[in-house]
Amino acid sequence: MRAALECRQPPRAVPIWEIEFHAWDQVSSRHVILGEEFAALPAAGQNRALYANAEILLSAAERLHFAALSIPTGYWEIAPGVPAYYWLPEKARFRQVEVLQEIGVGDLMLVGISGGVMAMPGASSYVEFAYKLFDAPEEIYHMARQVLEGGLETARRLRDLGIEAMCTASDIADNRGPYFNPEQMERFVLPYLREWAEGIRGMGCYAILHTDGDVGRYVEEIADSGIHALQAIDPVAGMDIRKVKEQVGDRLCLCGNVDCGLLVKGSPEAVYAGTRELLLDCKAGGGFVLGASNAVQRDVPIESYWAVIRAWEGHGRY
């Protein structure tokens, strides 16, 4: 994983990493306790759950040949009032890292979702945010600065617990292209991406940007920002990872981009074929990490994800 993030060719195989993997129960036949289910437990139950979670995550990661493992993130909503799946309350989130380290992660790299770069707004604040971009840009500046400072503070806490790589999940585009116009990108996004990357590197950690959408217009700026890797390279939005690798693959590690729609709706045979072609086209020279184009959701049939692993076993070696 380190070699790939440094745009080098790993000695043995393409590393596998998922920004979020939600199928732990199907891989391990044991239940990972997260989110509101975890928060409802008494203190003793939460402590037991953290140890059970760690055992499940580590054993499943080994079965899946993961080179890196994302730890649960903090609370966020996938829709107003609808919490995401892979989160833990703040105190428990950091304790989960300690428990993972206590059990022993070996050479598995731990990745923390630190945040740090402002993203396009969610549904609950979309209209208000859009008006502020034009009517109150000083508030957007303040927001971007708060997000950066909070992300770097979280990264420092995670670094002190042994996390080696930080990811800011900051969607700056949708299927039609960047949400922010060029002037707004230069004012509110790119300077903070550069400052975040510099801060993460200064901690001795790897810096990874996740964004959905078609960011083709800003691939050069992203590659020159100081981050180590870009995750997603969203095929649903028309991003072609092969073209991106040709353009900036010597400067930027690319993580992805097995189509999430294919994982959910395609046959295992189609998933295998797509993953095989992705590996054959993108592994040469390194700087490539295999994974889905976004989270591997619980709706993904586990047979389809095993097809990803079989393709890697057959075609992911150097």
C-alpha positions in Angstrom: 0.0 0.0 0.0 2.8 2.4 0.8 4.5 1.7 -2.5 1.3 2.3 -4.4 0.6 5.6 -2.6 4.1 6.7 -3.5 3.4 5.9 -7.2 5.8 3.0 -7.1 5.1 -0.6 -8.2 4.5 -2.9 -5.2 6.8 -5.9 -5.0 4.0 -8.5 -5.0 0.5 -7.4 -6.0 -1.9 -4.5 -6.5 -3.1 -3.5 -3.0 -6.8 -3.7 -2.2 -8.5 -1.0 -0.1 -12.1 0.1 0.2 -13.0 3.6 1.5 -15.9 1.9 3.3 -16.8 -1.8 3.3 -20.2 -2.7 4.7 -20.3 -6.5 4.1 -18.4 -7.6 7.2 -21.2 -9.8 8.4 -21.4 -11.7 5.2 -17.7 -12.3 5.1 -17.2 -13.3 8.7 -20.7 -14.7 9.7 -20.4 -12.5 12.8 -22.2 -9.2 13.4 -20.3 -5.9 13.5 -22.1 -3.5 15.9 -22.0 0.1 14.7 -23.9 3.4 14.7 -27.1 3.7 16.6 -27.1 0.0 17.6 -23.7 0.6 19.3 -24.8 3.8 20.9 -27.8 2.1 22.5 -25.5 -0.4 24.4 -24.5 0.1 28.0 -20.8 0.9 28.6 -19.9 -2.8 29.3 -21.7 -3.8 26.1 -19.9 -1.2 24.1 -16.5 -2.3 25.3 -17.3 -5.9 24.3 -18.5 -4.8 20.9 -15.3 -2.9 20.2 -13.3 -6.0 20.8 -15.7 -8.2 18.7 -15.7 -5.6 16.0 -11.9 -5.5 15.9 -11.7 -9.3 15.6 -14.3 -9.4 12.8 -12.7 -6.5 10.8 -9.2 -7.9 11.0 -10.2 -11.5 10.2 -12.4 -10.4 7.2 -9.7 -8.0 6.0 -7.3 -10.9 5.9 -9.7 -13.2 4.1 -10.2 -10.4 1.5 -6.5 -9.7 1.1 -7.0 -6.1 2.1 -3.7 -4.1 2.2 -5.5 -1.3 4.1 -8.5 -0.9 6.4 -10.7 2.2 6.9 -11.7 2.6 10.5 -15.3 3.6 11.3 -15.9 7.3 10.7 -17.9 9.8 12.8 -21.6 10.4 12.5 -23.0 11.7 9.3 -26.3 11.4 7.4 -26.8 10.0 4.0 -30.2 11.9 3.9 -31.8 14.2 6.4 -32.4 12.2 9.6 -30.9 9.0 8.0 -27.5 8.1 9.5 -24.8 6.4 7.5 -23.8 2.8 8.3 -20.1 2.8 9.1 -19.8 5.2 12.1 -19.2 5.1 15.8 -19.7 7.8 18.4 -16.5 10.0 18.7 -15.0 8.5 21.8 -15.7 5.0 20.7 -14.3 5.7 17.3 -10.9 6.5 18.7 -11.1 3.6 21.2 -11.8 1.3 18.3 -8.4 2.2 16.8 -6.7 1.4 20.2 -8.4 -2.0 20.3 -7.4 -2.8 16.7 -3.8 -1.9 17.6 -4.0 -3.9 20.8 -5.1 -7.0 19.0 -2.5 -6.4 16.3 -2.9 -5.2 12.7 0.3 -6.6 11.4 1.3 -5.0 8.1 -2.3 -3.9 7.4 -2.4 -0.1 6.9 -5.1 1.7 8.9 -6.8 4.6 7.1 -8.7 7.3 9.0 -11.5 9.5 7.5 -10.3 12.8 9.0 -12.1 15.3 6.8 -10.4 18.6 6.1 -11.7 19.9 2.7 -15.1 21.5 2.3 -17.5 19.6 0.0 -20.6 20.4 -1.9 -23.6 20.8 0.5 -26.0 18.1 1.5 -29.8 18.3 0.8 -30.7 19.9 4.1 -28.5 23.0 3.5 -28.2 23.0 -0.3 -30.2 26.2 -1.1 -28.9 28.2 1.8 -25.3 27.3 0.9 -25.8 28.1 -2.8 -27.0 31.6 -1.9 -24.1 32.2 0.5 -21.6 31.4 -2.3 -22.7 34.6 -4.0 -24.2 36.7 -1.2 -22.0 35.9 1.8 -18.7 34.5 0.6 -17.0 35.5 3.8 -19.2 32.9 5.6 -18.0 30.3 3.1 -14.4 31.2 3.8 -15.1 30.8 7.5 -16.7 27.4 6.8 -13.8 26.2 4.7 -11.3 27.2 7.4 -13.3 25.5 10.1 -13.5 22.3 8.1 -9.7 22.4 7.5 -8.8 23.1 11.1 -11.2 20.4 12.3 -9.9 17.9 9.8 -6.3 18.5 10.8 -7.1 18.2 14.5 -8.8 14.9 13.9 -5.9 13.7 11.8 -3.5 14.5 14.6 -5.5 12.5 17.1 -5.6 9.6 14.6 -1.9 9.9 13.8 -1.1 9.6 17.5 -3.1 6.3 17.6 -1.0 4.9 14.8 -3.1 5.7 11.7 -0.8 6.0 8.7 -3.1 7.4 6.0 -5.8 10.1 6.2 -8.7 10.6 3.8 -10.9 13.6 3.3 -14.3 12.5 1.8 -15.1 15.7 0.1 -17.4 15.5 -2.9 -16.8 18.5 -5.1 -18.7 17.3 -8.2 -21.7 15.4 -9.4 -22.4 13.5 -12.6 -22.6 16.8 -14.6 -19.2 18.1 -13.4 -17.8 20.2 -10.6 -20.3 21.8 -8.2 -18.1 24.9 -7.7 -17.3 27.2 -10.6 -13.6 27.9 -11.4 -13.5 31.1 -9.3 -15.1 29.3 -6.3 -12.7 26.3 -6.7 -9.8 28.7 -6.5 -11.2 30.5 -3.5 -12.9 27.9 -1.4 -11.5 24.4 -2.3 -8.1 24.1 -3.9 -6.2 26.3 -1.4 -7.6 24.3 1.4 -6.8 21.0 -0.3 -3.2 22.1 -0.7 -3.0 23.2 3.0 -4.6 20.0 4.2 -2.2 17.8 2.1 0.8 19.8 3.5 -0.5 19.3 7.0 -1.1 15.6 6.6 2.4 15.1 5.0 3.9 17.1 7.9 2.4 14.5 10.3 4.2 11.8 8.4 1.0 10.4 7.0 -0.4 9.8 3.5 -3.1 12.1 2.2 -6.1 10.7 0.2 -8.9 12.7 -1.4 -12.2 11.0 -2.1 -14.7 12.8 -4.4 -17.6 11.5 -6.4 -18.6 13.0 -9.7 -16.8 14.1 -12.9 -13.7 16.0 -11.7 -11.9 15.6 -15.1 -11.6 19.4 -15.3 -9.5 19.5 -12.2 -7.4 16.4 -12.4 -4.2 18.4 -13.0 -4.9 20.7 -10.0 -5.7 17.7 -7.8 -2.5 16.0 -8.9 -0.5 19.1 -8.1 -2.1 19.7 -4.7 0.3 17.6 -2.7 -2.1 14.7 -2.0 -0.8 11.1 -2.5 -4.0 9.6 -3.9 -7.4 10.2 -5.4 -10.2 7.7 -4.6 -13.3 7.0 -6.7 -12.5 8.2 -10.2 -16.3 7.8 -10.6 -17.3 5.7 -13.6 -21.0 6.5 -13.1 -20.1 10.1 -13.8 -18.1 9.2 -16.9 -14.6 9.3 -15.4 -12.2 7.0 -17.3 -9.5 5.8 -14.9 -7.3 4.8 -17.8 -7.2 8.3 -19.2 -6.5 9.7 -15.7 -3.7 7.3 -15.2 -2.1 8.3 -18.5 -2.5 12.0 -17.6 -1.3 12.1 -14.0 -0.4 8.5 -13.0 3.2 9.3 -12.4 2.2 12.0 -9.8 -1.0 10.7 -8.2 -2.0 7.2 -7.0 -5.4 6.2 -8.2 -7.8 4.2 -6.0 -10.8 2.5 -7.5 -12.7 2.1 -9.6 -14.9 -1.0 -9.9 -18.3 0.4 -10.8 -20.6 0.4 -7.7 -23.6 0.0 -9.9 -22.1 -3.1 -11.5 -21.4 -4.4 -8.0 -25.0 -4.0 -6.9 -26.8 -5.0 -10.1 -24.3 -6.9 -12.3 -23.7 -10.7 -12.3 -20.6 -12.0 -10.6 -19.3 -12.9 -14.1 -19.7 -9.3 -15.2 -18.0 -8.0 -12.1 -15.1 -10.5 -12.6 -14.6 -9.4 -16.2 -14.7 -5.7 -15.3 -12.3 -6.1 -12.5 -9.9 -8.2 -14.6 -9.9 -5.5 -17.4 -9.3 -2.8 -14.8 -6.3 -4.6 -13.3 -4.8 -5.4 -16.7 -5.2 -1.8 -17.9 -4.1 0.0 -14.7 -1.6 -2.1 -12.6 1.5 -1.5 -14.8 4.1 0.6 -13.0 2.2 0.8 -9.8 0.4 3.8 -8.4 -2.9 1.9 -8.4 -5.1 0.6 -5.6 -8.0 -1.8 -6.4 -11.4 -1.1 -4.9 -14.9 0.0 -5.6 -15.7 3.4 -7.0 -17.4 4.2 -3.6 -18.4 2.3 -0.5 -19.2 -1.4 -0.9 -22.7 -1.3 0.4 -24.7 -4.0 2.2 -26.9 -4.3 -1.0 -23.8 -5.7 -2.8 -24.3 -9.5 -3.2 -21.3 -11.0 -1.5 -20.8 -13.3 -4.5 -20.2 -10.2 -6.6 -17.5 -9.0 -4.2 -15.8 -12.4 -4.1 -15.7 -12.0 -7.9 -13.5 -8.9 -7.4 -11.2 -10.9 -5.2 -11.0 -13.8 -7.6 -10.1 -11.4 -10.4 -7.4 -9.9 -8.2 -6.1 -13.4 -7.4 -5.9 -14.2 -11.1 -4.6 -10.9 -12.5 -3.5 -8.6 -9.6 0.0 -10.0 -9.1 3.2 -8.4 -10.4 
